[in-house]
């Protein structure tokens, strides 16, 4: 039976207005005036709710510390509670990518509650020779370059050193040039931290051996100050200008990086998109989570938080990703309990939409249309998710029906596939009463209403 969402305040790209949405099968069939439809349909009353495209989380690391299938099965329901309908997971590492990506697709389709795609980490020299095949055979159009793994990719991915990419500026230039030659739509995602610099700072902090630094996020931030990120943003934007390429700066954390982007974008060619994450908007190096909040790049200051929010407001920061890594507390502390031992990364499933509504709309007055673009529309455009991210006929019926006044505290039932959360005890105002994925209600009032294993792998393609 058709579904009809009635009386909702629908958030379109440039306006919010009352409308009814007709869903037929998996697609949006029509946008109607309230009361216009007279056929048979299952009615979802959205009176008082705000209807926006479902969240698209562009940055996850499912399978990094836990088996991929388990992470899909255990974590995606929590993500749906936060309004998520599509995720992109970073796939990287050992083995033949044609084989390992296919295995990952099978894991996802057997276990994920929501639709998913992959961005592919480029670690080996052979990967550059296979780029066209990854696009044509695997449907992957976004790739990742790890400046933080410069000179050590072979140790992370069990490669002979001569087979690994150096991951220096020359490799970046070559990689971006190859992608541009295949298609200007192909996207290179970049971890922007200068390894030569942060390794020198790590050495200095370790030699100083200050106990206050050894066990604090403040000490960890000293090893990777914000300008270590910013200088790499500048370098990559300039090389992108030379190639007229298409780059994506993942997990932007520093106010100076936003300022650098805003300065250079006025004079440089090429497409550049800045992403940030909930933890860089909500937390600082003084937050009570302590080393549970160790992440690369580090948490910084309230001034950095404010600059990133202003970047969202003015359009400089266009997308969000959680950098979500399902992991246990025991695993995090397995190598040690100080800044040199604790593993980086933590869970943050489903936190994009509550963060944007609670902190962006309620506390900072950022328009819902702007936040909806960051939540999903910009993501779909940049990552070639061609049938998602917009409320319009013919697109997938991926929707979040948000109650702007529903306040929830982050408690263990919202941790996802982790046994801790850096957001524990924080309250967020604005949660979806319904999450709809391809026409199916997958959560209602915080209760999952569909079975994991319904998610589909999204094969992307280039048109230019």
C-alpha positions as CSV (number, residue, x, y, z in Angstrom):
1,X,0.0,0.0,0.0
2,X,1.1,3.6,-0.7
3,X,2.1,5.6,2.3
4,X,1.0,9.2,2.8
5,X,2.9,11.5,5.2
6,X,0.4,14.2,6.1
7,X,0.6,17.7,7.6
8,X,4.4,17.7,8.1
9,X,6.6,20.8,7.9
10,X,8.7,19.7,5.0
11,X,12.3,21.0,4.9
12,X,13.1,21.5,1.2
13,X,16.5,22.9,0.0
14,X,15.5,26.6,0.3
15,X,12.3,26.7,2.3
16,X,10.1,24.9,4.9
17,X,6.4,24.5,4.1
18,X,3.5,22.4,4.9
19,X,3.1,19.5,2.5
20,X,2.0,15.9,2.1
21,X,4.4,13.3,0.8
22,X,3.2,10.3,-1.2
23,X,5.4,7.3,-1.1
24,X,4.9,4.5,-3.6
25,X,7.2,1.5,-3.0
26,X,10.6,2.7,-2.2
27,X,10.3,6.1,-3.9
28,X,8.8,9.5,-3.3
29,X,5.9,9.6,-5.8
30,X,4.6,13.1,-5.3
31,X,4.7,16.2,-3.1
32,X,1.1,17.4,-2.5
33,X,-0.7,20.2,-0.9
34,X,-2.2,19.2,2.5
35,X,-5.4,17.2,1.9
36,X,-4.9,17.0,-1.9
37,X,-4.6,13.2,-2.1
38,X,-7.8,11.2,-2.1
39,X,-6.6,7.6,-2.8
40,X,-6.0,4.7,-0.5
41,X,-2.8,5.0,1.5
42,X,-1.3,4.2,4.9
43,X,-1.3,7.5,6.7
44,X,1.5,8.7,8.8
45,X,0.4,11.8,10.7
46,X,3.4,14.3,10.8
47,X,1.4,17.2,12.3
48,X,3.9,19.2,14.4
49,X,6.9,17.3,13.0
50,X,9.6,18.5,10.6
51,X,10.2,16.2,7.7
52,X,13.8,16.2,6.3
53,X,15.9,13.9,4.2
54,X,17.4,11.0,6.3
55,X,20.9,11.5,7.6
56,X,23.8,10.5,5.4
57,X,26.9,9.7,7.5
58,X,29.9,10.0,5.2
59,X,32.6,8.8,7.6
60,X,32.5,5.6,9.5
61,X,35.0,2.9,10.4
62,X,32.8,-0.2,11.0
63,X,35.0,-3.3,11.2
64,X,38.2,-1.5,12.5
65,X,38.1,-3.0,16.0
66,X,35.2,-5.5,15.6
67,X,34.1,-7.9,12.9
68,X,32.4,-5.9,10.1
69,X,29.2,-8.0,10.0
70,X,28.7,-7.7,13.8
71,X,29.2,-3.9,13.6
72,X,26.7,-3.5,10.8
73,X,24.1,-5.7,12.7
74,X,24.7,-4.1,16.2
75,X,25.4,-0.5,15.3
76,X,23.1,0.5,12.5
77,X,19.9,0.2,14.5
78,X,21.2,2.8,16.9
79,X,22.1,4.9,13.9
80,X,18.5,4.7,12.6
81,X,17.3,6.0,16.0
82,X,19.2,9.2,15.2
83,X,17.6,9.5,11.8
84,X,20.3,7.8,9.7
85,X,19.3,6.1,6.4
86,X,22.6,5.9,4.6
87,X,26.3,5.4,5.6
88,X,29.6,5.4,3.9
89,X,32.2,3.1,5.5
90,X,36.0,3.4,4.9
91,X,37.3,0.2,3.5
92,X,41.1,-0.3,3.5
93,X,43.8,-2.7,4.3
94,X,45.1,-6.1,3.3
95,X,44.2,-8.3,0.4
96,X,42.8,-7.9,-3.1
97,X,40.2,-5.1,-3.0
98,X,38.1,-6.8,-5.6
99,X,37.7,-9.7,-3.2
100,X,37.6,-7.9,0.1
101,X,35.1,-5.3,-1.0
102,X,32.8,-8.0,-2.3
103,X,33.1,-9.7,1.1
104,X,32.3,-6.4,2.8
105,X,29.2,-5.9,0.6
106,X,28.0,-9.3,1.6
107,X,28.5,-8.6,5.3
108,X,26.6,-5.3,4.9
109,X,23.7,-6.7,3.0
110,X,23.3,-9.6,5.4
111,X,23.5,-7.3,8.5
112,X,22.9,-3.6,7.9
113,X,19.6,-2.0,8.7
114,X,20.3,0.9,6.4
115,X,21.8,1.4,2.9
116,X,25.5,1.8,2.6
117,X,28.5,2.5,0.3
118,X,32.2,2.3,0.6
119,X,35.1,4.8,0.3
120,X,38.3,3.0,-0.5
121,X,41.6,3.7,1.3
122,X,44.6,3.9,-1.0
123,X,47.5,2.2,0.6
124,X,49.5,0.3,-2.1
125,X,51.0,1.3,-5.4
126,X,48.9,-1.3,-7.2
127,X,45.8,0.6,-6.0
128,X,46.6,3.5,-8.2
129,X,46.8,1.1,-11.2
130,X,43.3,-0.3,-10.3
131,X,41.4,2.9,-9.9
132,X,39.4,2.6,-13.1
133,X,38.4,-1.0,-12.2
134,X,37.3,0.1,-8.7
135,X,35.0,2.6,-10.3
136,X,33.6,0.3,-13.1
137,X,33.5,-3.0,-11.2
138,X,32.9,-2.1,-7.6
139,X,30.9,1.1,-8.0
140,X,33.2,3.1,-5.8
141,X,33.7,6.8,-6.6
142,X,35.4,8.1,-3.5
143,X,38.8,7.3,-2.2
144,X,40.9,8.2,0.8
145,X,44.5,9.5,1.2
146,X,46.1,9.2,4.6
147,X,48.8,11.8,5.1
148,X,49.1,10.6,8.8
149,X,50.4,7.2,7.5
150,X,53.3,8.7,5.6
151,X,56.2,6.3,5.3
152,X,54.4,3.7,7.5
153,X,51.5,2.4,5.4
154,X,53.3,-1.0,5.0
155,X,53.3,-1.6,8.8
156,X,49.5,-0.8,9.0
157,X,48.4,-2.9,6.0
158,X,50.9,-5.8,6.1
159,X,52.6,-4.8,2.8
160,X,56.1,-5.1,1.6
161,X,57.6,-1.6,2.0
162,X,58.4,-1.4,-1.7
163,X,54.7,-2.2,-2.5
164,X,53.2,0.5,-0.2
165,X,52.5,4.1,-1.1
166,X,54.7,6.6,0.6
167,X,51.7,8.8,1.2
168,X,53.7,12.0,0.8
169,X,52.8,15.1,-1.2
170,X,54.2,13.5,-4.4
171,X,51.9,10.5,-4.0
172,X,49.0,12.8,-3.3
173,X,49.6,14.8,-6.5
174,X,49.9,11.6,-8.5
175,X,46.8,10.1,-7.0
176,X,44.7,13.2,-7.5
177,X,45.9,13.6,-11.1
178,X,45.0,10.0,-11.9
179,X,41.5,10.4,-10.5
180,X,41.0,13.7,-12.4
181,X,42.0,11.9,-15.7
182,X,39.3,9.3,-15.1
183,X,36.6,11.7,-14.2
184,X,36.3,15.1,-12.5
185,X,33.5,13.7,-10.4
186,X,35.8,11.2,-8.6
187,X,36.5,12.4,-5.0
188,X,39.7,12.1,-3.0
189,X,39.1,12.3,0.8
190,X,42.1,13.4,2.8
191,X,43.3,13.0,6.4
192,X,45.0,16.4,6.7
193,X,47.8,16.2,9.3
194,X,51.4,16.7,8.5
195,X,53.3,13.7,9.7
196,X,56.8,15.3,9.7
197,X,55.4,18.0,12.1
198,X,53.3,15.9,14.5
199,X,56.1,13.3,14.8
200,X,58.5,16.0,15.9
201,X,56.0,17.3,18.4
202,X,55.3,13.8,19.7
203,X,59.0,13.3,20.3
204,X,59.2,16.6,22.2
205,X,56.3,15.9,24.4
206,X,57.5,12.4,25.2
207,X,61.0,13.7,26.1
208,X,59.5,16.4,28.4
209,X,57.7,13.5,30.2
210,X,55.2,15.8,32.0
211,X,52.7,13.5,33.9
212,X,49.9,16.1,33.3
213,X,50.4,15.8,29.6
214,X,50.8,12.0,29.6
215,X,47.4,11.3,30.9
216,X,45.3,14.2,29.4
217,X,43.7,15.2,26.1
218,X,45.5,18.5,26.6
219,X,48.9,16.7,26.3
220,X,47.7,14.8,23.3
221,X,46.6,17.9,21.5
222,X,50.1,19.3,22.0
223,X,51.4,16.5,19.8
224,X,49.1,17.5,17.0
225,X,48.2,21.2,17.3
226,X,45.5,22.6,14.9
227,X,48.0,24.3,12.5
228,X,49.4,20.8,11.7
229,X,46.0,20.1,10.1
230,X,45.8,23.6,8.6
231,X,49.1,23.6,6.8
232,X,48.1,20.3,5.1
233,X,44.7,21.8,4.1
234,X,46.6,24.6,2.5
235,X,49.0,22.3,0.6
236,X,46.3,20.1,-0.7
237,X,44.1,23.0,-1.8
238,X,46.9,24.4,-3.8
239,X,47.7,21.1,-5.5
240,X,44.0,20.6,-6.1
241,X,44.0,24.0,-7.8
242,X,46.9,23.0,-10.1
243,X,45.0,19.8,-11.1
244,X,41.5,21.3,-11.0
245,X,40.5,18.3,-8.9
246,X,37.8,17.3,-6.4
247,X,38.9,16.9,-2.8
248,X,37.2,16.3,0.5
249,X,38.8,17.2,3.9
250,X,37.6,14.7,6.5
251,X,37.1,15.5,10.2
252,X,38.0,19.2,10.1
253,X,38.8,20.1,13.7
254,X,40.6,23.5,13.8
255,X,39.4,27.0,13.4
256,X,42.5,27.9,11.5
257,X,41.6,25.3,8.9
258,X,38.2,26.9,8.3
259,X,39.9,30.3,8.0
260,X,42.5,28.9,5.6
261,X,39.8,27.3,3.4
262,X,37.7,30.5,3.4
263,X,40.8,32.5,2.3
264,X,42.0,30.1,-0.5
265,X,38.7,29.2,-2.0
266,X,38.3,32.8,-3.3
267,X,41.3,32.4,-5.6
268,X,41.9,28.7,-6.3
269,X,40.3,26.4,-8.8
270,X,38.9,22.9,-8.1
271,X,36.2,21.6,-5.7
272,X,37.0,21.5,-2.0
273,X,34.5,20.3,0.6
274,X,35.1,20.5,4.4
275,X,33.6,17.9,6.7
276,X,33.4,18.1,10.4
277,X,32.2,15.7,13.2
278,X,29.9,16.0,16.2
279,X,32.8,15.6,18.6
280,X,34.6,18.7,17.1
281,X,31.4,20.7,17.6
282,X,30.5,19.4,21.1
283,X,33.7,18.4,23.0
284,X,37.0,20.0,23.9
285,X,40.3,18.8,25.2
286,X,39.0,19.6,28.7
287,X,35.8,17.5,28.4
288,X,35.2,15.0,31.1
289,X,35.5,12.0,28.8
290,X,39.3,12.2,29.2
291,X,41.4,9.8,27.1
292,X,38.2,8.0,26.1
293,X,38.1,11.0,23.7
294,X,41.5,10.4,22.1
295,X,41.1,10.8,18.4
296,X,43.0,12.0,15.4
297,X,42.9,15.0,14.9
298,X,42.6,15.7,18.6
299,X,39.8,17.5,20.4
300,X,40.6,21.2,20.7
301,X,39.0,24.3,22.3
302,X,35.6,26.0,22.6
303,X,36.9,28.6,20.1
304,X,37.4,25.8,17.6
305,X,33.9,24.5,18.2
306,X,32.5,28.0,17.6
307,X,34.4,28.5,14.4
308,X,33.2,25.2,13.0
309,X,29.6,26.1,13.9
310,X,30.0,29.4,12.1
311,X,31.4,27.5,9.1
312,X,28.2,25.4,9.1
313,X,26.1,28.6,9.3
314,X,27.9,30.4,6.4
315,X,28.4,27.3,4.2
316,X,32.1,26.8,4.6
317,X,31.5,23.4,6.4
318,X,29.2,21.6,4.1
319,X,29.0,18.0,5.5
320,X,29.2,15.9,8.6
321,X,30.5,12.5,9.5
322,X,30.7,10.8,12.9
323,X,34.1,9.1,12.4
324,X,32.2,6.3,14.2
325,X,34.3,3.4,15.4
326,X,32.4,0.7,17.4
327,X,34.9,-0.4,20.1
328,X,35.0,-1.6,23.7
329,X,36.6,0.2,26.5
330,X,38.9,-2.8,27.1
331,X,40.1,-2.7,23.5
332,X,40.8,1.0,23.7
333,X,43.1,0.6,26.7
334,X,44.7,-2.7,25.6
335,X,48.1,-1.1,24.6
336,X,48.2,1.2,27.7
337,X,46.5,3.9,29.7
338,X,48.3,7.0,28.6
339,X,48.3,9.2,25.4
340,X,51.0,6.9,23.9
341,X,49.0,3.7,24.5
342,X,45.3,4.3,24.3
343,X,44.0,3.5,20.8
344,X,42.3,6.3,18.9
345,X,38.7,6.4,17.9
346,X,35.3,5.9,19.6
347,X,31.7,5.2,18.8
348,X,29.4,8.1,17.9
349,X,26.5,6.3,16.1
350,X,23.5,8.4,15.0
351,X,24.8,11.6,16.5
352,X,24.7,13.9,13.5
353,X,21.0,14.9,13.5
354,X,20.6,15.4,17.2
355,X,23.7,17.5,17.3
356,X,22.6,19.7,14.4
357,X,19.1,20.2,15.8
358,X,20.0,20.6,19.5
359,X,23.2,22.6,19.3
360,X,22.8,24.2,15.8
361,X,19.1,25.1,15.7
362,X,18.0,25.5,19.3
363,X,21.2,27.0,20.8
364,X,22.6,28.9,17.8
365,X,19.6,29.6,15.6
366,X,21.0,28.2,12.4
367,X,18.2,27.7,9.9
368,X,16.7,24.2,9.5
369,X,17.3,24.5,5.7
370,X,21.0,25.0,6.3
371,X,21.2,22.1,8.8
372,X,19.3,19.8,6.4
373,X,21.8,20.5,3.7
374,X,24.6,19.5,6.1
375,X,22.7,16.5,7.3
376,X,22.2,14.9,3.9
377,X,21.7,17.0,0.8
378,X,25.3,18.2,0.4
379,X,26.5,14.7,1.2
380,X,24.5,13.1,-1.5
381,X,25.7,15.6,-4.1
382,X,29.4,15.4,-3.2
383,X,29.5,11.5,-2.9
384,X,27.3,10.9,-6.0
385,X,24.4,9.3,-4.1
386,X,22.2,10.3,-6.9
387,X,18.8,9.2,-5.6
388,X,19.2,10.4,-2.0
389,X,19.4,13.5,0.0
390,X,16.5,15.5,-1.5
391,X,12.7,15.4,-0.9
392,X,11.5,15.3,-4.5
393,X,9.6,12.8,-6.7
394,X,11.7,9.9,-8.0
395,X,14.2,9.9,-5.2
396,X,14.4,7.3,-2.5
397,X,11.9,7.8,0.3
398,X,14.6,8.3,3.0
399,X,13.1,10.6,5.6
400,X,13.5,11.6,9.2
401,X,10.3,13.0,10.9
402,X,11.8,15.2,13.6
403,X,10.2,16.3,16.9
404,X,12.1,19.5,17.6
405,X,11.1,19.4,21.3
406,X,11.9,15.8,22.1
407,X,14.8,15.8,24.5
408,X,16.8,12.6,25.2
409,X,19.9,11.9,27.4
410,X,22.7,9.7,26.0
411,X,22.5,6.6,28.2
412,X,23.9,3.1,27.6
413,X,20.9,2.1,25.4
414,X,22.1,4.7,22.9
415,X,25.8,3.7,22.9
416,X,25.4,1.4,19.9
417,X,28.0,-1.4,19.5
418,X,30.2,0.1,22.1
419,X,30.2,-0.1,25.9
420,X,30.9,3.6,26.5
421,X,30.1,6.9,24.9
422,X,32.1,10.2,25.0
423,X,28.6,11.9,25.0
424,X,27.3,10.0,28.0
425,X,25.1,12.1,30.2
426,X,24.7,14.9,27.6
427,X,21.1,15.9,26.6
428,X,20.0,16.6,23.1
429,X,16.8,18.3,22.1
430,X,15.4,17.2,18.7
431,X,15.1,13.6,17.7
432,X,13.2,11.8,14.9
433,X,9.9,10.2,15.8
434,X,10.1,8.2,12.6
435,X,13.0,7.1,10.4
436,X,11.9,5.9,7.0
437,X,14.4,4.1,4.7
438,X,13.3,3.5,1.1
439,X,9.6,3.8,2.1
440,X,9.9,1.5,5.1
441,X,9.5,2.7,8.7
442,X,12.6,1.4,10.4
443,X,12.2,3.1,13.7
444,X,9.3,4.8,15.5
445,X,9.7,6.7,18.8
446,X,13.1,5.2,19.4
447,X,12.0,1.6,18.8
448,X,13.4,-0.3,15.9
449,X,10.6,-1.6,13.6
450,X,12.6,-3.4,10.9
451,X,15.1,-6.2,10.8
452,X,18.8,-5.8,10.1
453,X,19.8,-7.2,6.7
454,X,17.4,-5.0,4.7
455,X,20.1,-2.5,3.8
456,X,21.4,-2.3,0.2
457,X,24.8,-1.7,-1.2
458,X,24.9,1.5,-3.3
459,X,26.9,1.2,-6.5
460,X,27.8,4.7,-7.6
461,X,28.9,5.8,-11.0
462,X,30.4,8.9,-12.8
463,X,28.7,10.7,-15.6
464,X,31.4,12.9,-16.9
